[in-house]
């Protein structure tokens, strides 16, 4: 019976982790009603487009009448899932979708500026882990019945960087590269940056994952964009996940990556409309943190 109690202890520990110090949900009224709808021709840059969120965000942007151009920067080309019903060949031949292949090891804040000039919003979906510590199956093996409880602490620490080769490699992408690209966007006068972070992100956390995400959030928030949107969902339910993975993350109050992508689109459009209404010379510097309740509300909005 003692062994059987461990899954329940882990369950409540995870729930506590998800909801402890949960950010107060941002009222979407100030976003949706920020300015009357208007015809936009926004130009976007997306990094991390082949990841769990990015591969959902790019087709959402292409389907939106508010975006005239989407530039994807990454190590490899993005192939859009046919299920999104986006004609990738047509979008690329027409110049609406552009793909720039770069070696991120060679990117600096200075030489990356050209990728961002003349753009209206930068979406950063970079990350070596698409959601807290999953692949779910391996996590359950670590934490499930039959696991030696003395190994629990070590397992929790290891799985937070499961897909990175090392702690240094993890921080190189989730902190250093995130910051360098944001600095490039800021130097190019991009007015809006939209960063996918994580629930529990805190620079003072003792967990590598949440600590690194918190450091990146704090650094980008201080760069002085007109709009800074920081997305802190809980567990992400990725497109194409196994049935077991989707079920497990759903039990942990997970958020579908498609839902997060739609929320990011809504925020970008409404933020652009808001900036257009600002009097000349009176621009603001707004930083917004979005938690799961607000993400779900924003995702319901349609242009």
C-alpha positions as CSV (number, residue, x, y, z in Angstrom):
1,X,0.0,0.0,0.0
2,X,3.0,2.3,0.6
3,X,4.1,1.8,-3.0
4,X,0.6,2.5,-4.3
5,X,0.6,5.8,-2.4
6,X,3.5,7.1,-4.5
7,X,1.5,7.8,-7.7
8,X,-1.0,9.8,-5.7
9,X,1.8,11.8,-4.0
10,X,3.3,12.5,-7.4
11,X,-0.1,13.5,-8.8
12,X,-0.7,16.1,-6.1
13,X,2.9,17.3,-6.3
14,X,2.4,18.0,-10.0
15,X,-0.9,19.8,-9.4
16,X,0.7,21.9,-6.8
17,X,3.6,22.7,-9.2
18,X,1.1,23.7,-11.9
19,X,-1.0,26.0,-9.8
20,X,1.4,27.4,-7.2
21,X,1.9,31.1,-7.7
22,X,-0.4,30.9,-10.7
23,X,-0.4,34.3,-12.5
24,X,-3.6,36.2,-12.2
25,X,-5.5,35.7,-15.5
26,X,-5.2,38.8,-17.7
27,X,-8.6,40.3,-18.6
28,X,-9.0,39.8,-22.4
29,X,-11.3,42.8,-22.6
30,X,-8.4,45.1,-22.7
31,X,-7.0,43.1,-25.6
32,X,-10.0,42.3,-27.7
33,X,-11.5,45.7,-27.3
34,X,-8.2,47.6,-27.5
35,X,-9.0,49.0,-30.9
36,X,-11.7,48.6,-33.6
37,X,-10.9,46.0,-36.2
38,X,-9.0,47.3,-39.2
39,X,-7.4,45.8,-42.3
40,X,-3.8,44.9,-41.5
41,X,-0.9,43.6,-43.6
42,X,1.4,42.4,-40.9
43,X,4.8,40.8,-41.5
44,X,5.9,38.2,-39.1
45,X,9.0,36.3,-38.2
46,X,8.8,32.9,-36.6
47,X,11.6,30.9,-35.0
48,X,11.1,27.3,-33.7
49,X,8.6,26.8,-36.5
50,X,9.3,23.0,-36.7
51,X,8.5,22.6,-33.0
52,X,5.3,21.6,-31.3
53,X,3.8,25.2,-31.2
54,X,5.5,26.7,-34.2
55,X,4.2,24.1,-36.6
56,X,0.7,25.0,-35.6
57,X,1.3,28.8,-35.5
58,X,2.7,29.2,-39.0
59,X,-0.4,27.8,-40.8
60,X,-2.6,29.8,-38.6
61,X,-0.8,33.0,-39.6
62,X,-1.0,32.0,-43.3
63,X,-4.8,31.5,-43.0
64,X,-5.2,34.9,-41.3
65,X,-6.1,37.8,-43.6
66,X,-4.2,40.1,-41.2
67,X,-0.8,38.7,-42.2
68,X,0.7,39.5,-45.6
69,X,4.1,37.7,-45.1
70,X,5.5,35.1,-42.8
71,X,9.2,34.4,-42.6
72,X,10.4,31.2,-40.9
73,X,14.0,31.1,-39.7
74,X,15.5,27.8,-38.6
75,X,18.0,25.0,-39.1
76,X,15.7,23.1,-41.4
77,X,12.7,23.7,-43.7
78,X,9.2,23.5,-42.4
79,X,6.7,21.2,-44.1
80,X,3.1,22.2,-43.2
81,X,0.8,19.5,-42.1
82,X,-1.8,19.0,-44.9
83,X,-4.5,18.8,-42.2
84,X,-4.2,22.6,-41.8
85,X,-5.4,23.0,-45.4
86,X,-2.7,25.5,-46.4
87,X,-1.3,25.3,-49.9
88,X,2.4,25.6,-49.0
89,X,3.6,25.6,-52.6
90,X,1.3,28.5,-53.5
91,X,2.2,30.5,-50.4
92,X,5.9,30.1,-51.1
93,X,5.8,30.8,-54.8
94,X,3.6,33.9,-54.1
95,X,6.2,35.2,-51.6
96,X,3.8,35.1,-48.6
97,X,5.8,32.3,-46.9
98,X,9.6,32.6,-46.8
99,X,12.0,30.2,-45.3
100,X,15.5,31.2,-44.2
101,X,17.8,28.3,-43.3
102,X,20.5,29.5,-40.7
103,X,23.1,28.0,-38.6
104,X,22.1,29.2,-35.1
105,X,25.6,28.6,-33.9
106,X,26.8,31.5,-36.1
107,X,23.9,33.9,-35.2
108,X,24.7,36.9,-33.1
109,X,22.5,39.8,-32.0
110,X,24.2,41.9,-34.7
111,X,24.2,39.7,-37.8
112,X,20.7,38.5,-37.2
113,X,19.1,41.9,-37.6
114,X,18.6,41.6,-41.4
115,X,16.1,38.8,-40.8
116,X,13.9,41.1,-38.8
117,X,14.0,44.4,-40.6
118,X,10.5,45.8,-41.6
119,X,8.7,43.1,-39.6
120,X,5.8,43.8,-37.2
121,X,5.9,40.9,-34.9
122,X,8.4,38.2,-33.9
123,X,7.1,34.9,-32.6
124,X,9.7,32.9,-30.6
125,X,8.7,29.2,-30.3
126,X,12.2,27.9,-29.6
127,X,12.8,25.3,-27.0
128,X,14.6,21.9,-26.6
129,X,11.6,20.6,-24.7
130,X,8.1,21.1,-26.1
131,X,6.5,20.6,-22.8
132,X,7.8,20.3,-19.2
133,X,9.5,16.9,-19.1
134,X,7.8,14.7,-21.6
135,X,8.0,12.3,-23.7
136,X,5.2,11.2,-21.4
137,X,5.8,7.5,-21.7
138,X,9.4,7.7,-20.4
139,X,8.2,10.0,-17.5
140,X,5.5,7.5,-16.4
141,X,8.2,4.8,-16.4
142,X,10.2,7.0,-14.1
143,X,7.4,7.9,-11.8
144,X,5.0,4.9,-12.0
145,X,4.2,2.0,-9.7
146,X,7.3,-0.2,-9.3
147,X,9.8,2.6,-9.4
148,X,12.2,2.8,-6.6
149,X,11.0,5.9,-4.6
150,X,14.5,6.8,-3.7
151,X,15.2,7.6,-7.3
152,X,12.2,10.0,-7.6
153,X,14.1,13.2,-7.0
154,X,16.8,12.3,-9.5
155,X,14.2,11.3,-12.1
156,X,12.4,14.6,-11.8
157,X,15.6,16.5,-12.3
158,X,16.7,14.4,-15.3
159,X,13.5,14.6,-17.3
160,X,13.3,18.4,-17.2
161,X,16.2,18.4,-19.7
162,X,15.3,15.0,-21.4
163,X,15.9,16.2,-25.0
164,X,19.0,18.3,-24.4
165,X,22.4,16.8,-24.5
166,X,23.5,18.6,-21.4
167,X,22.5,21.5,-19.1
168,X,24.8,23.7,-21.1
169,X,23.2,22.6,-24.4
170,X,19.7,23.2,-23.0
171,X,20.6,26.8,-21.8
172,X,22.3,27.5,-25.1
173,X,19.0,27.2,-26.9
174,X,16.4,28.1,-24.4
175,X,18.2,31.1,-23.0
176,X,21.2,32.2,-25.1
177,X,19.6,31.8,-28.5
178,X,16.2,33.1,-27.4
179,X,17.9,36.3,-26.1
180,X,20.1,36.7,-29.2
181,X,17.2,36.6,-31.6
182,X,15.1,38.9,-29.4
183,X,18.0,41.4,-29.4
184,X,18.2,41.2,-33.2
185,X,14.4,41.9,-33.4
186,X,14.7,44.8,-31.0
187,X,17.7,46.3,-32.9
188,X,15.6,46.0,-36.1
189,X,12.8,48.0,-34.4
190,X,10.2,45.2,-34.4
191,X,7.5,46.5,-32.2
192,X,6.1,43.2,-30.8
193,X,7.8,40.1,-29.6
194,X,5.7,37.0,-28.6
195,X,7.6,34.4,-26.6
196,X,6.5,30.9,-25.7
197,X,7.7,30.2,-22.2
198,X,6.3,27.9,-19.5
199,X,4.1,27.7,-16.5
200,X,6.2,28.1,-13.4
201,X,9.0,30.1,-15.2
202,X,11.0,31.7,-12.5
203,X,14.6,32.9,-12.6
204,X,14.9,31.9,-8.9
205,X,13.6,28.3,-9.4
206,X,15.8,25.4,-8.3
207,X,14.7,23.4,-11.4
208,X,16.9,23.9,-14.5
209,X,13.9,24.1,-16.9
210,X,11.8,26.7,-15.1
211,X,14.8,28.7,-14.0
212,X,16.1,29.0,-17.5
213,X,12.7,29.9,-18.9
214,X,12.4,32.6,-16.1
215,X,15.7,34.1,-17.0
216,X,14.8,34.3,-20.7
217,X,11.4,35.9,-19.8
218,X,13.0,38.5,-17.6
219,X,15.7,39.4,-20.1
220,X,13.3,39.8,-23.0
221,X,10.8,41.7,-20.9
222,X,13.4,44.4,-20.2
223,X,14.3,45.0,-23.9
224,X,11.7,47.7,-24.4
225,X,9.5,46.3,-27.2
226,X,6.2,48.2,-27.6
227,X,4.5,45.0,-26.9
228,X,6.0,42.0,-25.2
229,X,3.8,38.9,-24.9
230,X,5.1,36.0,-22.7
231,X,3.1,32.8,-22.9
232,X,3.1,30.5,-19.9
233,X,0.8,27.5,-20.6
234,X,0.9,24.4,-18.5
235,X,1.6,21.0,-20.2
236,X,1.3,21.3,-23.9
237,X,-0.6,18.6,-25.8
238,X,1.2,18.5,-29.1
239,X,-0.3,17.7,-32.5
240,X,0.3,14.1,-33.5
241,X,0.9,12.9,-29.9
242,X,0.0,9.3,-29.1
243,X,-3.4,8.6,-27.5
244,X,-1.7,7.8,-24.2
245,X,0.3,11.0,-24.2
246,X,-2.8,13.2,-25.0
247,X,-4.8,11.5,-22.3
248,X,-2.0,11.9,-19.7
249,X,-1.4,15.5,-20.4
250,X,-5.1,16.2,-20.5
251,X,-5.3,14.8,-17.0
252,X,-2.7,17.5,-16.1
253,X,-4.9,20.2,-17.4
254,X,-2.9,20.4,-20.6
255,X,-3.3,23.0,-23.4
256,X,-3.4,22.0,-27.1
257,X,-0.7,23.5,-29.2
258,X,-3.3,24.6,-31.7
259,X,-5.1,26.5,-29.0
260,X,-1.9,28.3,-28.0
261,X,-1.2,29.2,-31.6
262,X,-4.7,30.7,-32.1
263,X,-4.3,32.8,-28.9
264,X,-0.9,34.1,-30.1
265,X,-2.4,35.1,-33.4
266,X,-5.3,37.0,-31.7
267,X,-2.9,38.8,-29.5
268,X,-0.7,39.8,-32.4
269,X,-3.5,41.2,-34.4
270,X,-5.1,43.1,-31.5
271,X,-1.8,44.4,-30.3
272,X,-1.1,45.8,-33.8
273,X,-4.5,47.5,-33.8
274,X,-3.8,49.0,-30.4
275,X,-0.4,50.4,-31.6
276,X,-2.1,52.0,-34.6
277,X,-4.4,53.9,-32.2
278,X,-1.5,55.3,-30.1
279,X,-0.8,59.0,-30.7
280,X,2.4,59.7,-32.4
281,X,5.3,60.0,-30.0
282,X,3.2,58.5,-27.2
283,X,4.1,54.8,-27.6
284,X,3.9,52.6,-24.5
285,X,6.0,49.6,-23.4
286,X,3.6,46.9,-22.5
287,X,4.6,43.5,-21.0
288,X,1.9,40.9,-20.8
289,X,2.1,37.4,-19.2
290,X,-0.5,34.9,-20.4
291,X,-1.5,31.9,-18.3
292,X,-3.8,29.1,-19.3
293,X,-7.2,30.6,-18.6
294,X,-6.4,33.7,-20.7
295,X,-4.9,31.5,-23.5
296,X,-8.2,29.5,-23.7
297,X,-10.2,32.7,-23.9
298,X,-8.1,34.4,-26.5
299,X,-8.2,31.2,-28.7
300,X,-12.0,31.5,-28.9
301,X,-11.7,34.8,-30.7
302,X,-12.0,34.8,-34.5
303,X,-11.1,37.5,-37.0
